[in-house]
């Protein structure tokens, strides 16, 4: 097997999975011999580690390994799918024939030849996570716990969660693509509980990315702890804002969750192809003010949503969804791209070899606008600033949403006057996009460990925003 320092080339991947080009070609031919239009193989090996430290003790530590191949056959808009955890020839051929059952009849299929296509390397790391012993990770967790107690004496409980993964994939298609990738991932999450008198508050922070161990240096851990402590302790001073419809300023960074959930899903092409999304017949139409440009990209190095190629072996790109307020594109996989007569945007993603790919977001964000953050806040006479979020619910088709704001501020007379807590914002994603009237020039991608769920599949994503003003949303605070 190749060492972690080697680039994960196609030859290295074939050796890793114990297959070769001839086997891949033979299986693809078998997958198509009943009349399918297209087939692909998705080999995956994933080794994952998780650790949980609570009150100075390791309460959980585990390592898991998962390996297999998924075989997809497409005929028109229909998909046949099967997978095998056994990578010997006969089980793979059996899975291929199972997937092929979507098509009727038999035909002679020439095994494909594979061309060489070089991929970028958006997430090189010095050491593979499968080579790093537990003993090198544990001191990081202990350091975080010590920093939290040292920073604030009111902290009574510290929980630190760690996760890392080393994932290798090999994708072969009946159109001749054969591509390999090695995809690292890691995350630290910190949750704190503080007590003052009889009052208890909790908060936290997390950082994540396609990163190696050296990324978690002293400065980054200090910042993680500082953010978690500050977010927790300010809740002792926080108030509930008045309820009602009012302007809401979305803070740079984590507010991208609202853009992702309430708007981004509606721009995934499968929802539009099926007529589920409100955007299904709005390509080329104005959906937002001229100051709004929304992008989904896989090209940001080391982000959770970064990809060297997607899970269908398609090239990835920076996809402009909304350009100056005009809806320009959906997010496409191969099936939706063929349906619409366009190229794939490199958005075909899947949770694992057990799942079919579908159009998914990668790193979704709004681009910078012409205003300053201070200018936006000064424009609001009565409203709130939303900083961090949790527990959202979204109806994907219509875009109706409810989000719980964990941290934020009351805005009165154009100034931040008091921290807020225990508040929901309620609205409709497409309408909220139309109601964005000011966008600042302080775009920030949030480094939290965001995961997106869709149709029972979870994939890692990134998101972000500059500060933006939504002219009106319903705020569920205290009633007068």
C-alpha positions as CSV (number, residue, x, y, z in Angstrom):
1,X,0.0,0.0,0.0
2,X,1.2,3.6,-0.6
3,X,2.4,5.6,2.4
4,X,0.4,8.5,3.6
5,X,3.0,11.0,2.2
6,X,2.5,9.7,-1.4
7,X,-0.1,11.4,-3.5
8,X,-3.1,9.1,-3.9
9,X,-2.7,8.4,-7.6
10,X,-5.0,6.1,-9.6
11,X,-2.3,3.4,-9.5
12,X,-2.0,3.8,-5.8
13,X,-5.7,3.7,-5.4
14,X,-6.1,0.5,-7.5
15,X,-3.4,-1.1,-5.4
16,X,-5.1,0.0,-2.2
17,X,-8.5,-1.5,-3.2
18,X,-6.9,-4.5,-4.8
19,X,-8.4,-3.8,-8.3
20,X,-7.1,-2.8,-11.7
21,X,-8.3,-1.1,-14.8
22,X,-9.3,-4.4,-16.5
23,X,-11.5,-5.3,-13.5
24,X,-13.2,-1.9,-13.5
25,X,-13.8,-2.1,-17.3
26,X,-15.2,-5.6,-17.0
27,X,-17.6,-4.6,-14.2
28,X,-18.8,-1.5,-16.0
29,X,-19.5,-3.6,-19.1
30,X,-21.5,-6.0,-17.0
31,X,-23.5,-3.1,-15.5
32,X,-24.5,-1.9,-19.0
33,X,-25.2,-5.2,-20.7
34,X,-29.0,-4.9,-20.2
35,X,-29.3,-1.6,-21.8
36,X,-28.3,1.1,-19.4
37,X,-27.1,4.5,-20.7
38,X,-24.3,5.1,-18.1
39,X,-22.7,3.3,-15.2
40,X,-20.1,4.2,-12.5
41,X,-18.2,2.5,-9.7
42,X,-17.4,4.2,-6.4
43,X,-14.8,2.5,-4.3
44,X,-14.4,3.9,-0.8
45,X,-12.3,3.1,2.2
46,X,-12.8,5.2,5.4
47,X,-11.1,5.0,8.7
48,X,-12.6,7.2,11.4
49,X,-11.6,8.0,15.0
50,X,-13.7,9.8,17.6
51,X,-12.8,10.7,21.2
52,X,-14.9,12.4,23.9
53,X,-13.5,14.0,27.0
54,X,-15.8,15.1,29.8
55,X,-14.7,16.6,33.2
56,X,-11.1,15.4,32.7
57,X,-12.0,11.8,31.8
58,X,-12.1,10.1,28.4
59,X,-15.7,8.9,28.3
60,X,-15.6,7.5,24.8
61,X,-13.0,6.6,22.2
62,X,-13.5,4.5,19.1
63,X,-12.0,3.7,15.7
64,X,-14.0,2.3,12.8
65,X,-13.2,1.1,9.3
66,X,-15.6,0.9,6.4
67,X,-14.9,-0.3,2.9
68,X,-16.8,-1.2,-0.2
69,X,-17.9,-0.3,-3.7
70,X,-21.2,1.2,-5.0
71,X,-22.3,0.4,-8.5
72,X,-24.8,2.7,-10.3
73,X,-26.6,2.2,-13.6
74,X,-28.6,5.0,-15.2
75,X,-31.2,4.7,-17.8
76,X,-32.9,8.0,-18.7
77,X,-34.0,9.5,-15.3
78,X,-34.0,6.1,-13.6
79,X,-31.2,4.7,-11.4
80,X,-30.3,1.2,-10.4
81,X,-28.0,0.8,-7.5
82,X,-26.2,-1.9,-5.6
83,X,-23.1,-2.2,-3.4
84,X,-20.7,-4.8,-2.1
85,X,-18.5,-4.7,1.0
86,X,-16.5,-7.6,-0.6
87,X,-14.1,-6.3,-3.2
88,X,-13.5,-9.7,-4.9
89,X,-14.5,-9.9,-8.5
90,X,-17.5,-12.2,-8.2
91,X,-19.4,-10.1,-5.5
92,X,-18.7,-6.9,-7.5
93,X,-20.0,-8.5,-10.7
94,X,-23.1,-9.7,-8.8
95,X,-23.7,-6.1,-7.6
96,X,-23.3,-4.8,-11.1
97,X,-25.9,-7.2,-12.5
98,X,-28.3,-6.3,-9.7
99,X,-27.9,-2.6,-10.5
100,X,-28.3,-3.4,-14.2
101,X,-31.7,-4.9,-13.6
102,X,-33.2,-1.4,-14.1
103,X,-32.8,-1.9,-17.9
104,X,-34.4,-4.6,-19.9
105,X,-32.8,-6.9,-22.6
106,X,-29.2,-7.7,-23.3
107,X,-26.6,-6.1,-25.5
108,X,-22.9,-6.5,-26.2
109,X,-21.0,-3.7,-24.4
110,X,-17.4,-2.9,-25.1
111,X,-15.4,-2.4,-21.9
112,X,-14.4,1.3,-21.6
113,X,-10.9,2.6,-21.9
114,X,-9.8,5.0,-19.2
115,X,-8.1,8.3,-19.9
116,X,-5.7,10.0,-17.4
117,X,-7.1,13.2,-15.9
118,X,-5.1,15.1,-13.4
119,X,-6.8,16.5,-10.3
120,X,-5.9,19.5,-8.2
121,X,-4.9,18.9,-4.5
122,X,-6.9,21.3,-2.4
123,X,-6.2,19.6,0.9
124,X,-2.7,18.2,1.2
125,X,-1.7,17.3,4.8
126,X,1.7,16.3,6.2
127,X,0.5,13.1,7.9
128,X,-2.5,10.9,7.2
129,X,-4.9,10.6,10.1
130,X,-4.6,6.8,10.0
131,X,-0.9,7.2,10.9
132,X,-1.4,9.4,14.0
133,X,-1.7,7.6,17.4
134,X,-4.3,8.3,20.0
135,X,-1.5,9.5,22.3
136,X,-0.8,12.4,20.1
137,X,-4.4,13.6,20.1
138,X,-5.3,13.3,23.8
139,X,-3.0,16.2,24.9
140,X,-5.0,18.6,22.7
141,X,-8.2,17.7,24.4
142,X,-6.6,18.1,27.9
143,X,-5.1,21.5,26.8
144,X,-8.5,22.8,25.7
145,X,-10.1,21.7,29.0
146,X,-7.4,23.5,31.0
147,X,-7.6,26.7,29.0
148,X,-11.4,26.8,29.6
149,X,-11.1,26.5,33.3
150,X,-8.2,29.0,33.4
151,X,-10.1,31.6,31.4
152,X,-13.3,31.6,33.5
153,X,-13.9,30.4,37.1
154,X,-17.6,30.1,36.6
155,X,-17.1,27.1,34.2
156,X,-18.4,24.0,36.0
157,X,-18.4,21.5,33.1
158,X,-16.2,21.0,30.0
159,X,-16.9,18.6,27.2
160,X,-14.5,18.2,24.3
161,X,-15.3,16.1,21.3
162,X,-12.7,15.1,18.7
163,X,-13.2,13.4,15.3
164,X,-10.9,12.6,12.4
165,X,-11.2,10.5,9.3
166,X,-8.9,9.3,6.5
167,X,-11.0,8.6,3.4
168,X,-9.8,7.2,0.0
169,X,-12.0,7.0,-3.1
170,X,-11.6,5.6,-6.6
171,X,-14.3,6.4,-9.2
172,X,-14.6,4.7,-12.6
173,X,-17.2,5.6,-15.1
174,X,-18.4,4.1,-18.4
175,X,-17.5,7.3,-20.1
176,X,-13.8,6.7,-19.4
177,X,-13.1,8.6,-16.2
178,X,-10.9,6.9,-13.6
179,X,-10.0,9.2,-10.7
180,X,-8.7,8.8,-7.2
181,X,-8.7,11.1,-4.2
182,X,-7.6,11.0,-0.5
183,X,-9.9,13.2,1.6
184,X,-8.9,14.0,5.2
185,X,-11.3,15.5,7.7
186,X,-11.0,16.6,11.4
187,X,-13.1,18.5,13.9
188,X,-12.9,19.7,17.5
189,X,-16.1,20.7,19.3
190,X,-16.1,22.3,22.8
191,X,-19.2,22.6,25.0
192,X,-19.2,24.5,28.3
193,X,-21.5,24.9,31.2
194,X,-21.2,27.8,33.5
195,X,-23.0,28.7,36.8
196,X,-23.5,32.0,38.6
197,X,-25.6,31.6,41.7
198,X,-28.6,29.5,40.7
199,X,-28.4,30.5,37.0
200,X,-26.8,28.0,34.6
201,X,-25.9,28.7,31.0
202,X,-24.3,26.6,28.3
203,X,-22.5,27.4,25.0
204,X,-19.7,26.3,22.8
205,X,-17.7,26.5,19.7
206,X,-16.1,24.2,17.1
207,X,-13.5,24.2,14.4
208,X,-13.2,21.8,11.5
209,X,-11.8,21.2,8.0
210,X,-9.9,18.9,5.7
211,X,-6.9,19.5,8.0
212,X,-4.0,17.7,9.6
213,X,-2.8,17.6,13.1
214,X,-0.4,20.6,12.7
215,X,-3.4,22.9,12.1
216,X,-4.5,22.6,15.7
217,X,-1.7,24.8,17.1
218,X,-1.7,26.8,20.3
219,X,-3.2,29.9,18.8
220,X,-6.1,28.1,17.2
221,X,-7.0,26.2,20.4
222,X,-6.8,29.5,22.3
223,X,-9.2,31.1,19.9
224,X,-11.6,28.1,20.1
225,X,-11.7,28.4,23.9
226,X,-12.1,32.1,23.9
227,X,-15.0,32.0,21.5
228,X,-16.7,29.2,23.6
229,X,-16.2,31.0,26.9
230,X,-17.3,34.4,25.6
231,X,-20.5,32.9,23.9
232,X,-21.4,31.2,27.2
233,X,-20.7,33.9,29.7
234,X,-22.5,36.7,27.8
235,X,-25.7,34.7,28.2
236,X,-25.8,35.7,31.8
237,X,-26.3,39.3,30.7
238,X,-28.6,38.5,27.8
239,X,-32.3,39.5,27.5
240,X,-35.1,38.4,25.3
241,X,-35.9,40.9,22.6
242,X,-39.4,42.1,21.9
243,X,-41.4,39.8,19.5
244,X,-42.8,40.9,16.2
245,X,-41.7,41.7,12.6
246,X,-38.5,43.7,12.4
247,X,-35.2,44.1,10.6
248,X,-32.7,41.3,11.2
249,X,-29.0,41.8,10.6
250,X,-27.2,38.5,9.8
251,X,-23.7,38.6,11.2
252,X,-20.8,37.5,9.0
253,X,-19.8,33.9,9.1
254,X,-22.2,31.5,10.9
255,X,-25.3,33.2,9.5
256,X,-24.5,31.3,6.3
257,X,-26.5,28.4,7.8
258,X,-29.7,30.4,7.0
259,X,-28.5,30.9,3.4
260,X,-27.6,27.2,3.1
261,X,-30.8,25.7,4.6
262,X,-33.5,28.2,3.6
263,X,-32.2,29.1,0.1
264,X,-29.4,26.8,-1.0
265,X,-31.4,23.5,-1.0
266,X,-34.0,25.1,-3.3
267,X,-31.3,25.6,-5.9
268,X,-30.3,22.0,-6.0
269,X,-31.3,20.8,-9.5
270,X,-33.1,17.6,-8.5
271,X,-35.7,19.6,-6.5
272,X,-36.2,21.8,-9.5
273,X,-36.3,18.9,-12.0
274,X,-39.1,17.4,-9.9
275,X,-40.9,20.7,-9.5
276,X,-40.5,20.7,-5.7
277,X,-38.5,23.9,-5.4
278,X,-40.0,27.4,-5.6
279,X,-37.1,28.2,-8.0
280,X,-38.2,25.5,-10.5
281,X,-39.3,28.0,-13.2
282,X,-37.2,31.1,-12.2
283,X,-33.9,30.7,-14.1
284,X,-33.0,34.1,-15.6
285,X,-35.4,35.9,-13.3
286,X,-34.7,38.4,-10.5
287,X,-34.8,36.7,-7.1
288,X,-32.9,39.2,-5.0
289,X,-31.6,42.8,-5.0
290,X,-28.7,43.8,-7.2
291,X,-26.3,43.7,-4.2
292,X,-26.9,39.9,-3.7
293,X,-24.6,37.3,-5.4
294,X,-24.8,33.7,-4.1
295,X,-22.0,31.2,-4.9
296,X,-21.5,27.5,-4.2
297,X,-17.9,26.3,-4.7
298,X,-15.8,23.3,-4.1
299,X,-12.5,25.2,-4.7
300,X,-11.8,26.6,-1.2
301,X,-8.7,24.8,0.1
302,X,-9.1,22.8,3.3
303,X,-12.8,23.6,3.7
304,X,-15.2,20.8,4.7
305,X,-16.9,21.3,1.4
306,X,-13.8,21.3,-0.7
307,X,-13.4,18.6,-3.3
308,X,-10.8,17.8,-5.9
309,X,-13.6,16.2,-8.0
310,X,-17.1,15.2,-7.1
311,X,-18.4,11.7,-6.3
312,X,-19.2,11.1,-10.0
313,X,-15.6,12.0,-11.2
314,X,-16.8,15.3,-12.6
315,X,-14.8,18.5,-12.5
316,X,-15.7,20.8,-9.7
317,X,-16.1,24.5,-10.0
318,X,-17.2,27.8,-8.5
319,X,-20.9,27.9,-9.4
320,X,-22.6,31.3,-9.4
321,X,-26.2,30.6,-8.4
322,X,-27.5,34.2,-8.1
323,X,-25.6,36.9,-9.9
324,X,-26.5,40.5,-9.0
325,X,-29.9,39.3,-7.9
326,X,-30.6,37.1,-11.0
327,X,-30.9,33.3,-10.7
328,X,-28.3,32.0,-13.1
329,X,-27.8,28.3,-12.3
330,X,-28.8,25.3,-10.3
331,X,-26.4,22.8,-8.7
332,X,-26.2,19.8,-11.0
333,X,-25.1,16.2,-10.9
334,X,-24.8,14.1,-14.1
335,X,-28.5,13.2,-14.2
336,X,-29.9,16.7,-13.8
337,X,-27.3,18.2,-16.1
338,X,-28.4,15.8,-18.9
339,X,-32.1,16.7,-18.1
340,X,-31.4,20.4,-18.5
341,X,-28.9,20.1,-21.3
342,X,-26.1,21.7,-19.4
343,X,-22.7,20.6,-18.0
344,X,-22.5,19.1,-14.5
345,X,-21.4,21.7,-11.9
346,X,-19.5,19.0,-10.0
347,X,-22.2,18.8,-7.3
348,X,-22.8,15.1,-7.4
349,X,-22.2,13.9,-3.8
350,X,-23.0,10.9,-1.7
351,X,-22.5,9.9,2.0
352,X,-20.8,6.6,1.2
353,X,-20.5,3.8,-1.3
354,X,-23.9,2.6,0.0
355,X,-25.7,5.7,-1.4
356,X,-26.5,7.1,-4.8
357,X,-25.1,10.6,-5.6
358,X,-27.4,13.6,-5.9
359,X,-26.9,17.3,-6.3
360,X,-25.6,18.7,-3.0
361,X,-24.0,21.9,-1.8
362,X,-20.3,22.2,-1.1
363,X,-19.2,25.6,0.2
364,X,-22.2,28.0,0.0
365,X,-21.9,31.7,0.6
366,X,-23.0,35.2,-0.3
367,X,-20.3,37.4,-1.9
368,X,-19.3,40.8,-0.5
369,X,-21.5,43.8,-1.1
370,X,-20.8,47.6,-1.1
371,X,-21.6,48.5,2.5
372,X,-19.7,48.4,5.9
373,X,-20.9,46.4,8.8
374,X,-21.2,49.6,10.9
375,X,-23.3,51.3,8.2
376,X,-25.7,48.4,8.2
377,X,-26.2,48.4,12.0
378,X,-26.5,52.2,12.0
379,X,-29.4,51.9,9.5
380,X,-31.6,49.9,11.9
381,X,-33.7,51.8,14.4
382,X,-35.2,48.7,16.1
383,X,-34.1,45.2,15.3
384,X,-31.7,42.4,16.2
385,X,-28.3,41.1,15.1
386,X,-28.1,37.3,14.8
387,X,-24.6,35.9,15.4
388,X,-24.8,32.1,16.1
389,X,-27.6,29.6,15.4
390,X,-28.8,26.2,16.5
391,X,-31.9,24.0,16.0
392,X,-33.3,25.1,12.6
393,X,-36.2,23.6,10.7
394,X,-36.8,24.2,7.0
395,X,-39.4,23.1,4.5
396,X,-37.2,22.7,1.5
397,X,-39.7,23.1,-1.3
398,X,-41.3,26.4,-0.1
399,X,-38.3,27.5,2.0
400,X,-40.3,28.2,5.2
401,X,-37.9,28.2,8.1
402,X,-37.5,28.6,11.9
403,X,-34.0,29.1,13.4
404,X,-33.0,29.5,17.0
405,X,-30.5,32.2,17.7
406,X,-28.0,31.2,20.4
407,X,-26.1,34.5,20.5
408,X,-27.1,37.9,19.2
409,X,-27.7,41.6,20.0
410,X,-30.5,44.0,20.3
411,X,-30.2,47.0,17.9
412,X,-31.8,50.2,19.1
413,X,-31.3,53.6,17.5
414,X,-28.6,52.2,15.2
415,X,-26.5,50.8,18.0
416,X,-25.9,47.4,19.7
417,X,-27.4,47.8,23.1
418,X,-27.8,44.4,24.8
419,X,-27.0,40.8,24.2
420,X,-30.0,38.6,23.4
421,X,-31.0,35.0,24.0
422,X,-34.0,32.6,23.7
423,X,-35.2,33.9,20.4
424,X,-36.3,32.4,17.1
425,X,-36.4,34.0,13.7
426,X,-39.2,32.8,11.4
427,X,-39.6,33.4,7.7
428,X,-39.5,32.2,4.2
429,X,-36.1,31.7,2.5
430,X,-36.9,33.0,-1.0
431,X,-38.7,36.0,0.5
432,X,-35.9,36.6,2.9
433,X,-33.5,36.6,-0.1
434,X,-35.6,39.2,-1.8
435,X,-35.7,41.3,1.4
436,X,-31.9,41.5,1.7
437,X,-31.4,45.2,1.2
438,X,-27.8,45.8,2.3
439,X,-24.7,43.6,2.1
440,X,-21.4,44.4,3.8
441,X,-17.8,43.8,2.6
442,X,-16.7,41.5,5.4
443,X,-17.4,38.0,4.0
444,X,-16.3,35.3,6.4
445,X,-16.4,31.5,5.8
446,X,-17.4,29.8,9.1
447,X,-14.9,27.1,10.2
448,X,-17.5,25.1,12.2
449,X,-18.1,21.5,11.6
450,X,-21.2,21.8,9.4
451,X,-22.9,18.7,8.1
452,X,-25.8,18.7,5.6
453,X,-28.6,16.2,5.6
454,X,-30.8,15.4,2.6
455,X,-32.8,12.3,1.8
456,X,-31.2,10.3,4.6
457,X,-27.6,11.2,3.5
458,X,-25.2,13.4,5.4
459,X,-22.2,15.1,3.8
460,X,-19.7,17.7,5.1
461,X,-20.3,21.3,3.9
462,X,-19.0,24.8,4.5
463,X,-20.9,28.1,4.5
464,X,-20.5,31.8,5.1
465,X,-21.8,35.3,4.6
466,X,-20.8,38.9,4.9
467,X,-23.0,41.0,7.3
468,X,-26.3,41.4,5.6
469,X,-29.6,43.2,6.4
470,X,-32.9,41.4,5.9
471,X,-35.5,44.2,6.0
472,X,-38.1,42.1,7.8
473,X,-38.4,38.8,9.6
474,X,-40.6,37.6,12.4
475,X,-38.8,37.5,15.7
476,X,-40.1,35.3,18.4
477,X,-39.0,37.0,21.6
478,X,-40.9,38.3,24.6
479,X,-44.4,39.7,24.2
480,X,-45.2,43.2,25.6
